[in-house]
Amino acid sequence: MTRSVARLPTDATLPVDVVVNGLPQTEGVDYFIVGRLIVFDRALLAGPPPSRPRRILAACLGIHVGGDTLDVHYRTGGTLRAATGLDIARC
């Protein structure tokens, strides 16, 4: 089984909201937190986002193109923060 991992931001405190390609993920179903890592039991494709014309074409066709984007929303010191485009690695 191919897994994908990403490191939580250093100032992130639990709980966090994880979003892949704009879709909210559910902890325990879509991902797990292990220490400071977000672990997915599936392969996420790391890579740059597609160009604007490719995104428009993909939206019209209802498909996803390019690499996956991983965002994390979290609170630190009472302030809501977002880390976007986290690095994804396979393991």
Secondary structure, DSSP 8 states (H G I E B T S, - for coil): ---EEEE--TT-EEEEEEEETTEE--BTTTBEEETTEEEESS----S----HHHHHHHHHHT---S---EEEEEEETTEEEEE-S---EE-
